[in-house]
């Protein structure tokens, strides 16, 4: 299917009244997330994943099963590239990762057309497309035709067998991953192994399956579950097994589970992975796949790098440097920072900035930006405290 053919099957637009009935965070087509400025002008998904973020109160969109467009693709791209946080050739972009799957048959024409529109502007920004649905060789041909953007297709694969939590057969994602990898020329594909949940998909067989799938990806990233209050409530209301007895604002990846995964990907004796390269962070996997330094500046958090290929560590080390303090002070204050601003050998420490302006700073400088009110603990960078402890069992501070 060519981009031109796909454009003939665009979704109907929601009316202004219908858009007005949506939560503001769904109606707003642009949201800044850690892995990029996220464009979401198509909403609605029938896949019914039990852990979907659309359960959250700020979205409350889980019951919208039929995809609909909020605006035409060209208007959406114009809004993105004209956004106050967008920097040409710098800001990573995510496409349809909040309220639908970009490769659903009804959504795919918008995905391919939006990619084309971005590419035709000569932009070289990273663009991330995350899917668990079907990708065909014809789709790969269109993706390979894009000449400028650094495109990565991340294929979500969990192997969760509980249909109430993961209704989508994971073999669909596995086939898409192989297809993407076999046909990749100008784009790259990443195995997005998530969410890994104790008791659901953390058996030795589950880990072995992911390890084998990593051979058909340019990189693999693994991560845990966002178990927020709204998702826990959905589990209880539907009689689903709750994996944790408490919720958290960050993803949960218990220490022992991470250790088992890392051990499975190492070859005894030399510590090197005989399978696909494994990463803890999405941007690390994306950057590696394209032969670039990590755009999130994770090199400052050295304990994250202990599983990275040596060549990639060298690439990130060469690109990583502390930004000019005066420039950071001026920029952070303009974005609304209050209180002291400190540049450590790990991150820029700020106060009074929520996630979007922090991510804007992070991508502009290629250096981690942390909020003082939400400290990052050693070895748990960006993860919940659940399942982790410090020395002698004392919770780490």
Secondary structure, DSSP 8 states (H G I E B T S, - for coil): --HHHHGGG---B--HHHHHTS-HHHH-SEEEETTEEEE--EE--SS--TT-GGGSTTT--TT--S-EESS-HHHHHHHHHTSTT--TTTS-EEES-SSS-TTSHHHHHHHHHHHHHHHHTT---EEEEEESS---HHHHHHHHT--SSEEEEEEEE-----TTT--S-HHHHHHHHHHHHHH-SSSEEEEEE----TTTS-SHHHHHHHHHHGGGSSEEEE--B---HHHHHHHHHTT---S-SS--SSBB--HHHHHHHHHHTS-TTT---SSS-EESSHHHHHHHHTT---TT-GGGSGGGGGGS-HHHHHHHHHH-----HHHHHHHHHHTT--S--EE-SS-EEESS--HHHHHHHHHHHTS-EEETTS---TT-TTB-STT---GGG----
